[in-house]
């Protein structure tokens, strides 16, 4: 796979920088009752004790992998203004994983359903901005994925 060009205007890059920091805080959060955290770190087993044991074994590794992906995305975005970057394969994979987590977090927080996703966001809805962001993140993820597959 050749490098994937990434070009974002200052507003788009700024939104992503903010989301990276929000995701970093979510990954570091330890509140097991948070629905978003539960979605990002789902139970591996139906039995609560088995799930807790599995989480004890793998939770640190999963958190570390998510934080590493967030670091790669943050590095690609730079410190401010528009972004012009070329994503190597490992960076593109980190972007796809991070965009997935961002979409899961926003969708869970807004309690988005498949039906909601199929509707055009209403500009008068208080959830318009995050829903629009959710759709945009999906589009961005699709653009990266299409360039990853030869």
Backbone as JSON Lines, residues from 0, in Angstrom:
{"i":0,"aa":"X","n":[0.85,-1.17,0.0],"ca":[0.0,0.0,0.0],"c":[0.89,1.24,0.0]}
{"i":1,"aa":"X","n":[0.6,2.16,-0.9],"ca":[1.35,3.41,-0.89],"c":[0.72,4.36,0.13]}
{"i":2,"aa":"X","n":[1.47,5.36,0.5],"ca":[0.98,6.31,1.49],"c":[-0.33,6.95,1.02]}
{"i":3,"aa":"X","n":[-1.19,7.24,1.98],"ca":[-2.49,7.85,1.7],"c":[-2.39,9.33,2.03]}
{"i":4,"aa":"X","n":[-2.66,10.2,1.03],"ca":[-2.62,11.63,1.33],"c":[-3.81,12.03,2.21]}
{"i":5,"aa":"X","n":[-3.56,12.88,3.18],"ca":[-4.6,13.37,4.07],"c":[-4.55,14.89,4.07]}
{"i":6,"aa":"X","n":[-5.65,15.5,3.67],"ca":[-5.73,16.96,3.66],"c":[-7.01,17.37,4.38]}
{"i":7,"aa":"X","n":[-6.83,18.16,5.42],"ca":[-7.96,18.65,6.21],"c":[-7.8,20.15,6.39]}
{"i":8,"aa":"X","n":[-8.93,20.88,6.26],"ca":[-8.83,22.31,6.52],"c":[-8.71,22.53,8.03]}
{"i":9,"aa":"X","n":[-8.48,23.77,8.43],"ca":[-8.23,24.07,9.84],"c":[-9.4,23.68,10.73]}
{"i":10,"aa":"X","n":[-10.63,23.87,10.25],"ca":[-11.81,23.52,11.05],"c":[-11.9,22.01,11.24]}
{"i":11,"aa":"X","n":[-11.75,21.26,10.15],"ca":[-11.81,19.8,10.24],"c":[-10.71,19.26,11.15]}
{"i":12,"aa":"X","n":[-9.5,19.74,10.96],"ca":[-8.38,19.28,11.79],"c":[-8.61,19.64,13.25]}
{"i":13,"aa":"X","n":[-9.16,20.83,13.5],"ca":[-9.45,21.25,14.87],"c":[-10.48,20.37,15.55]}
{"i":14,"aa":"X","n":[-11.52,20.0,14.8],"ca":[-12.54,19.1,15.34],"c":[-11.89,17.77,15.72]}
{"i":15,"aa":"X","n":[-11.07,17.25,14.84],"ca":[-10.41,15.97,15.11],"c":[-9.44,16.06,16.29]}
{"i":16,"aa":"X","n":[-8.72,17.17,16.4],"ca":[-7.82,17.33,17.55],"c":[-8.62,17.31,18.86]}
{"i":17,"aa":"X","n":[-9.76,18.01,18.87],"ca":[-10.62,18.01,20.06],"c":[-11.13,16.61,20.36]}
{"i":18,"aa":"X","n":[-11.56,15.9,19.33],"ca":[-12.07,14.54,19.53],"c":[-10.98,13.6,20.03]}
{"i":19,"aa":"X","n":[-9.77,13.77,19.54],"ca":[-8.65,12.94,20.01],"c":[-8.47,13.13,21.51]}
{"i":20,"aa":"X","n":[-8.51,14.37,21.97],"ca":[-8.33,14.62,23.41],"c":[-9.5,14.07,24.22]}
{"i":21,"aa":"X","n":[-10.72,14.19,23.7],"ca":[-11.88,13.62,24.38],"c":[-11.78,12.1,24.45]}
{"i":22,"aa":"X","n":[-11.33,11.49,23.36],"ca":[-11.17,10.03,23.34],"c":[-10.07,9.59,24.3]}
{"i":23,"aa":"X","n":[-9.02,10.35,24.36],"ca":[-7.92,10.03,25.29],"c":[-8.45,10.01,26.73]}
{"i":24,"aa":"X","n":[-9.29,11.0,27.07],"ca":[-9.88,11.05,28.42],"c":[-10.81,9.85,28.65]}
{"i":25,"aa":"X","n":[-11.59,9.48,27.63],"ca":[-12.49,8.33,27.76],"c":[-11.72,7.03,27.97]}
{"i":26,"aa":"X","n":[-10.65,6.86,27.24],"ca":[-9.87,5.63,27.36],"c":[-9.24,5.53,28.75]}
{"i":27,"aa":"X","n":[-8.84,6.66,29.29],"ca":[-8.22,6.66,30.63],"c":[-9.25,6.6,31.75]}
{"i":28,"aa":"X","n":[-10.51,6.89,31.45],"ca":[-11.6,6.87,32.44],"c":[-11.75,5.46,33.0]}
{"i":29,"aa":"X","n":[-12.11,5.37,34.26],"ca":[-12.28,4.05,34.88],"c":[-13.72,3.77,35.3]}
{"i":30,"aa":"X","n":[-14.65,4.68,35.0],"ca":[-16.05,4.5,35.39],"c":[-16.69,3.42,34.52]}
{"i":31,"aa":"X","n":[-16.87,2.25,35.09],"ca":[-17.42,1.11,34.34],"c":[-18.89,1.3,34.01]}
{"i":32,"aa":"X","n":[-19.56,2.27,34.63],"ca":[-20.99,2.48,34.37],"c":[-21.23,3.41,33.18]}
{"i":33,"aa":"X","n":[-20.19,4.04,32.66],"ca":[-20.34,4.93,31.52],"c":[-20.65,4.11,30.27]}
{"i":34,"aa":"X","n":[-21.77,4.42,29.63],"ca":[-22.21,3.65,28.45],"c":[-21.19,3.71,27.32]}
{"i":35,"aa":"X","n":[-20.56,4.85,27.14],"ca":[-19.56,4.97,26.07],"c":[-18.35,4.1,26.38]}
{"i":36,"aa":"X","n":[-17.9,4.15,27.6],"ca":[-16.75,3.3,27.99],"c":[-17.11,1.82,27.82]}
{"i":37,"aa":"X","n":[-18.33,1.46,28.2],"ca":[-18.76,0.07,28.04],"c":[-18.79,-0.33,26.57]}
{"i":38,"aa":"X","n":[-19.1,0.6,25.69],"ca":[-19.13,0.32,24.25],"c":[-17.71,0.18,23.69]}
{"i":39,"aa":"X","n":[-16.81,0.99,24.2],"ca":[-15.42,0.93,23.74],"c":[-14.67,-0.27,24.29]}
{"i":40,"aa":"X","n":[-15.1,-0.73,25.47],"ca":[-14.48,-1.88,26.13],"c":[-15.58,-2.88,26.51]}
{"i":41,"aa":"X","n":[-16.17,-3.53,25.51],"ca":[-17.33,-4.4,25.79],"c":[-16.94,-5.65,26.58]}
{"i":42,"aa":"X","n":[-17.94,-6.2,27.25],"ca":[-17.74,-7.46,27.97],"c":[-17.43,-8.56,26.97]}
{"i":43,"aa":"X","n":[-16.5,-9.42,27.33],"ca":[-16.12,-10.54,26.47],"c":[-16.99,-11.76,26.72]}
{"i":44,"aa":"X","n":[-17.61,-11.8,27.89],"ca":[-18.42,-12.96,28.28],"c":[-19.73,-12.48,28.89]}
{"i":45,"aa":"X","n":[-20.74,-13.32,28.83],"ca":[-22.02,-12.99,29.47],"c":[-21.9,-13.01,30.98]}
{"i":46,"aa":"X","n":[-21.1,-13.92,31.51],"ca":[-20.91,-14.04,32.95],"c":[-20.06,-12.86,33.45]}
{"i":47,"aa":"X","n":[-20.57,-12.14,34.45],"ca":[-19.89,-10.95,34.96],"c":[-18.5,-11.25,35.51]}
{"i":48,"aa":"X","n":[-18.36,-12.36,36.23],"ca":[-17.05,-12.71,36.8],"c":[-16.03,-13.03,35.71]}
{"i":49,"aa":"X","n":[-16.48,-13.79,34.69],"ca":[-15.59,-14.12,33.58],"c":[-15.17,-12.85,32.83]}
{"i":50,"aa":"X","n":[-16.12,-11.95,32.62],"ca":[-15.82,-10.7,31.93],"c":[-14.83,-9.86,32.72]}
{"i":51,"aa":"X","n":[-15.02,-9.81,34.03],"ca":[-14.11,-9.04,34.88],"c":[-12.7,-9.64,34.85]}
{"i":52,"aa":"X","n":[-12.61,-10.96,34.9],"ca":[-11.3,-11.62,34.84],"c":[-10.63,-11.34,33.49]}
{"i":53,"aa":"X","n":[-11.39,-11.41,32.41],"ca":[-10.85,-11.13,31.08],"c":[-10.38,-9.67,31.01]}
{"i":54,"aa":"X","n":[-11.19,-8.76,31.54],"ca":[-10.84,-7.34,31.53],"c":[-9.54,-7.1,32.32]}
{"i":55,"aa":"X","n":[-9.41,-7.8,33.45],"ca":[-8.18,-7.67,34.24],"c":[-6.95,-8.11,33.44]}
{"i":56,"aa":"X","n":[-7.12,-9.15,32.61],"ca":[-6.01,-9.68,31.82],"c":[-5.67,-8.82,30.61]}
{"i":57,"aa":"X","n":[-6.7,-8.29,29.96],"ca":[-6.48,-7.63,28.67],"c":[-6.77,-6.14,28.65]}
{"i":58,"aa":"X","n":[-7.44,-5.64,29.66],"ca":[-7.86,-4.24,29.66],"c":[-6.72,-3.26,29.46]}
{"i":59,"aa":"X","n":[-5.61,-3.5,30.11],"ca":[-4.46,-2.62,29.96],"c":[-3.91,-2.62,28.55]}
{"i":60,"aa":"X","n":[-3.87,-3.8,27.93],"ca":[-3.37,-3.9,26.55],"c":[-4.3,-3.17,25.58]}
{"i":61,"aa":"X","n":[-5.61,-3.33,25.77],"ca":[-6.57,-2.68,24.88],"c":[-6.5,-1.16,25.05]}
{"i":62,"aa":"X","n":[-6.42,-0.7,26.28],"ca":[-6.28,0.74,26.52],"c":[-4.99,1.27,25.89]}
{"i":63,"aa":"X","n":[-3.91,0.55,26.06],"ca":[-2.62,0.97,25.5],"c":[-2.69,1.04,23.98]}
{"i":64,"aa":"X","n":[-3.35,0.07,23.35],"ca":[-3.47,0.06,21.89],"c":[-4.3,1.25,21.42]}
{"i":65,"aa":"X","n":[-5.38,1.55,22.13],"ca":[-6.21,2.7,21.77],"c":[-5.44,4.01,21.94]}
{"i":66,"aa":"X","n":[-4.68,4.13,23.03],"ca":[-3.89,5.34,23.25],"c":[-2.79,5.49,22.21]}
{"i":67,"aa":"X","n":[-2.17,4.37,21.81],"ca":[-1.15,4.42,20.77],"c":[-1.75,4.89,19.44]}
{"i":68,"aa":"X","n":[-2.93,4.39,19.11],"ca":[-3.6,4.81,17.88],"c":[-3.94,6.3,17.95]}
{"i":69,"aa":"X","n":[-4.42,6.76,19.1],"ca":[-4.72,8.18,19.27],"c":[-3.46,9.03,19.11]}
{"i":70,"aa":"X","n":[-2.33,8.55,19.63],"ca":[-1.07,9.27,19.48],"c":[-0.68,9.39,18.0]}
{"i":71,"aa":"X","n":[-0.86,8.32,17.24],"ca":[-0.53,8.35,15.81],"c":[-1.41,9.36,15.08]}
{"i":72,"aa":"X","n":[-2.7,9.36,15.41],"ca":[-3.63,10.3,14.77],"c":[-3.24,11.73,15.14]}
{"i":73,"aa":"X","n":[-2.97,11.97,16.42],"ca":[-2.59,13.31,16.88],"c":[-1.32,13.78,16.17]}
{"i":74,"aa":"X","n":[-0.36,12.87,16.01],"ca":[0.88,13.23,15.33],"c":[0.61,13.6,13.87]}
{"i":75,"aa":"X","n":[-0.27,12.87,13.21],"ca":[-0.62,13.17,11.82],"c":[-1.3,14.53,11.7]}
{"i":76,"aa":"X","n":[-2.12,14.88,12.7],"ca":[-2.87,16.13,12.67],"c":[-2.0,17.36,12.9]}
{"i":77,"aa":"X","n":[-0.91,17.18,13.61],"ca":[-0.07,18.33,13.94],"c":[-0.68,19.16,15.06]}
{"i":78,"aa":"X","n":[-0.07,20.31,15.32],"ca":[-0.45,21.11,16.48],"c":[-1.52,22.16,16.23]}
{"i":79,"aa":"X","n":[-1.76,22.53,15.01],"ca":[-2.77,23.56,14.74],"c":[-2.88,23.83,13.26]}
{"i":80,"aa":"X","n":[-3.96,24.5,12.89],"ca":[-4.17,24.85,11.49],"c":[-4.57,23.66,10.65]}
{"i":81,"aa":"X","n":[-4.49,23.82,9.33],"ca":[-4.85,22.72,8.44],"c":[-3.83,21.59,8.52]}
{"i":82,"aa":"X","n":[-4.24,20.43,8.03],"ca":[-3.37,19.25,8.06],"c":[-3.1,18.78,6.65]}
{"i":83,"aa":"X","n":[-1.82,18.58,6.36],"ca":[-1.37,17.94,5.12],"c":[-0.42,16.85,5.56]}
{"i":84,"aa":"X","n":[-0.82,15.62,5.35],"ca":[0.01,14.5,5.79],"c":[-0.09,13.37,4.78]}
{"i":85,"aa":"X","n":[0.81,12.42,4.9],"ca":[0.76,11.18,4.13],"c":[0.78,10.05,5.14]}
{"i":86,"aa":"X","n":[-0.27,9.24,5.12],"ca":[-0.41,8.16,6.09],"c":[0.21,6.88,5.57]}
{"i":87,"aa":"X","n":[1.22,6.39,6.29],"ca":[1.77,5.07,6.01],"c":[0.73,4.05,6.46]}
{"i":88,"aa":"X","n":[0.94,2.79,6.11],"ca":[-0.05,1.75,6.42],"c":[-0.4,1.7,7.91]}
{"i":89,"aa":"X","n":[0.6,1.74,8.78],"ca":[0.34,1.67,10.22],"c":[-0.45,2.87,10.7]}
{"i":90,"aa":"X","n":[-0.16,4.04,10.12],"ca":[-0.9,5.25,10.48],"c":[-2.34,5.17,9.99]}
{"i":91,"aa":"X","n":[-2.53,4.68,8.78],"ca":[-3.89,4.55,8.24],"c":[-4.71,3.59,9.09]}
{"i":92,"aa":"X","n":[-4.1,2.49,9.51],"ca":[-4.81,1.54,10.38],"c":[-5.17,2.2,11.71]}
{"i":93,"aa":"X","n":[-4.28,3.0,12.26],"ca":[-4.56,3.72,13.5],"c":[-5.71,4.7,13.3]}
{"i":94,"aa":"X","n":[-5.74,5.37,12.16],"ca":[-6.83,6.29,11.86],"c":[-8.16,5.55,11.79]}
{"i":95,"aa":"X","n":[-8.18,4.43,11.11],"ca":[-9.43,3.67,10.97],"c":[-9.93,3.22,12.35]}
{"i":96,"aa":"X","n":[-9.03,2.7,13.17],"ca":[-9.43,2.26,14.52],"c":[-9.93,3.43,15.36]}
{"i":97,"aa":"X","n":[-9.22,4.55,15.28],"ca":[-9.6,5.72,16.07],"c":[-10.93,6.3,15.59]}
{"i":98,"aa":"X","n":[-11.11,6.38,14.28],"ca":[-12.39,6.88,13.75],"c":[-13.54,5.97,14.16]}
{"i":99,"aa":"X","n":[-13.3,4.66,14.18],"ca":[-14.33,3.73,14.65],"c":[-14.69,4.03,16.09]}
{"i":100,"aa":"X","n":[-13.69,4.2,16.93],"ca":[-13.95,4.5,18.34],"c":[-14.67,5.83,18.51]}
{"i":101,"aa":"X","n":[-14.29,6.83,17.74],"ca":[-14.97,8.13,17.81],"c":[-16.44,7.99,17.43]}
{"i":102,"aa":"X","n":[-16.69,7.25,16.37],"ca":[-18.07,7.06,15.91],"c":[-18.88,6.28,16.95]}
{"i":103,"aa":"X","n":[-18.28,5.25,17.54],"ca":[-18.96,4.5,18.59],"c":[-19.29,5.4,19.78]}
{"i":104,"aa":"X","n":[-18.33,6.23,20.16],"ca":[-18.53,7.11,21.32],"c":[-19.66,8.11,21.06]}
{"i":105,"aa":"X","n":[-19.63,8.78,19.92],"ca":[-20.66,9.76,19.61],"c":[-22.01,9.08,19.46]}
{"i":106,"aa":"X","n":[-22.05,7.99,18.71],"ca":[-23.31,7.27,18.51],"c":[-23.91,6.76,19.8]}
{"i":107,"aa":"X","n":[-23.08,6.26,20.69],"ca":[-23.57,5.77,21.98],"c":[-24.08,6.92,22.83]}
{"i":108,"aa":"X","n":[-23.33,8.0,22.89],"ca":[-23.73,9.15,23.7],"c":[-25.08,9.71,23.22]}
{"i":109,"aa":"X","n":[-25.29,9.72,21.9],"ca":[-26.54,10.26,21.34],"c":[-27.64,9.2,21.23]}
{"i":110,"aa":"X","n":[-27.3,7.96,21.58],"ca":[-28.24,6.83,21.46],"c":[-28.76,6.7,20.02]}
{"i":111,"aa":"X","n":[-27.83,6.77,19.09],"ca":[-28.15,6.69,17.67],"c":[-28.54,5.26,17.32]}
{"i":112,"aa":"X","n":[-29.55,5.14,16.49],"ca":[-29.99,3.84,15.97],"c":[-29.72,3.8,14.47]}
{"i":113,"aa":"X","n":[-29.92,2.65,13.89],"ca":[-29.77,2.54,12.43],"c":[-30.75,3.48,11.73]}
{"i":114,"aa":"X","n":[-31.96,3.59,12.26],"ca":[-32.96,4.49,11.68],"c":[-32.48,5.94,11.75]}
{"i":115,"aa":"X","n":[-31.89,6.32,12.87],"ca":[-31.38,7.68,13.04],"c":[-30.3,7.97,12.01]}
{"i":116,"aa":"X","n":[-29.44,7.02,11.78],"ca":[-28.34,7.22,10.83],"c":[-28.84,7.38,9.41]}
{"i":117,"aa":"X","n":[-29.99,6.81,9.11],"ca":[-30.53,6.89,7.75],"c":[-31.31,8.17,7.49]}
{"i":118,"aa":"X","n":[-31.54,8.96,8.54],"ca":[-32.26,10.23,8.38],"c":[-31.27,11.36,8.12]}
{"i":119,"aa":"X","n":[-31.72,12.34,7.37],"ca":[-30.93,13.55,7.18],"c":[-30.98,14.34,8.49]}
{"i":120,"aa":"X","n":[-29.83,14.73,9.05],"ca":[-29.86,15.49,10.31],"c":[-30.64,16.8,10.17]}
{"i":121,"aa":"X","n":[-31.47,17.09,11.16],"ca":[-32.29,18.3,11.19],"c":[-31.48,19.44,11.8]}
{"i":122,"aa":"X","n":[-31.24,20.53,11.05],"ca":[-30.44,21.64,11.58],"c":[-31.02,22.26,12.86]}
{"i":123,"aa":"X","n":[-32.31,22.08,13.11],"ca":[-32.93,22.62,14.33],"c":[-32.78,21.7,15.53]}
{"i":124,"aa":"X","n":[-32.32,20.49,15.31],"ca":[-32.13,19.52,16.39],"c":[-30.87,19.89,17.17]}
{"i":125,"aa":"X","n":[-30.96,19.91,18.51],"ca":[-29.75,20.21,19.31],"c":[-28.6,19.23,19.05]}
{"i":126,"aa":"X","n":[-28.93,18.04,18.57],"ca":[-27.9,17.03,18.29],"c":[-27.37,17.14,16.86]}
{"i":127,"aa":"X","n":[-27.76,18.21,16.14],"ca":[-27.35,18.34,14.75],"c":[-25.83,18.29,14.58]}
{"i":128,"aa":"X","n":[-25.11,19.1,15.34],"ca":[-23.65,19.17,15.17],"c":[-22.98,17.82,15.42]}
{"i":129,"aa":"X","n":[-23.28,17.14,16.55],"ca":[-22.63,15.84,16.73],"c":[-23.08,14.79,15.71]}
{"i":130,"aa":"X","n":[-24.35,14.85,15.27],"ca":[-24.8,13.9,14.24],"c":[-24.1,14.17,12.92]}
{"i":131,"aa":"X","n":[-23.96,15.43,12.59],"ca":[-23.25,15.8,11.36],"c":[-21.79,15.33,11.45]}
{"i":132,"aa":"X","n":[-21.18,15.52,12.62],"ca":[-19.81,15.06,12.83],"c":[-19.73,13.54,12.69]}
{"i":133,"aa":"X","n":[-20.7,12.84,13.22],"ca":[-20.75,11.38,13.12],"c":[-20.77,10.94,11.66]}
{"i":134,"aa":"X","n":[-21.61,11.58,10.86],"ca":[-21.67,11.26,9.42],"c":[-20.34,11.6,8.74]}
{"i":135,"aa":"X","n":[-19.77,12.73,9.08],"ca":[-18.51,13.15,8.47],"c":[-17.38,12.18,8.82]}
{"i":136,"aa":"X","n":[-17.33,11.74,10.08],"ca":[-16.31,10.76,10.48],"c":[-16.45,9.47,9.69]}
{"i":137,"aa":"X","n":[-17.69,9.05,9.44],"ca":[-17.93,7.85,8.63],"c":[-17.43,8.04,7.21]}
{"i":138,"aa":"X","n":[-17.68,9.22,6.65],"ca":[-17.2,9.51,5.3],"c":[-15.68,9.5,5.26]}
{"i":139,"aa":"X","n":[-15.05,10.14,6.24],"ca":[-13.59,10.19,6.29],"c":[-13.0,8.78,6.42]}
{"i":140,"aa":"X","n":[-13.61,7.98,7.26],"ca":[-13.15,6.6,7.44],"c":[-13.27,5.83,6.12]}
{"i":141,"aa":"X","n":[-14.37,6.02,5.43],"ca":[-14.58,5.35,4.14],"c":[-13.51,5.76,3.13]}
{"i":142,"aa":"X","n":[-13.15,7.04,3.11],"ca":[-12.12,7.52,2.18],"c":[-10.78,6.84,2.45]}
{"i":143,"aa":"X","n":[-10.44,6.7,3.71],"ca":[-9.17,6.05,4.07],"c":[-9.22,4.57,3.71]}
{"i":144,"aa":"X","n":[-10.32,3.9,4.06],"ca":[-10.45,2.47,3.77],"c":[-10.37,2.18,2.28]}
{"i":145,"aa":"X","n":[-11.0,3.01,1.46],"ca":[-10.97,2.8,0.01],"c":[-9.55,2.9,-0.53]}
{"i":146,"aa":"X","n":[-8.73,3.73,0.07],"ca":[-7.35,3.88,-0.39],"c":[-6.43,2.81,0.17]}
{"i":147,"aa":"X","n":[-6.88,2.15,1.23],"ca":[-6.06,1.07,1.82],"c":[-6.17,-0.22,1.02]}
{"i":148,"aa":"X","n":[-7.31,-0.42,0.39],"ca":[-7.56,-1.66,-0.36],"c":[-7.15,-1.44,-1.81]}
{"i":149,"aa":"X","n":[-6.2,-2.24,-2.3],"ca":[-5.73,-2.05,-3.69],"c":[-6.8,-2.39,-4.71]}
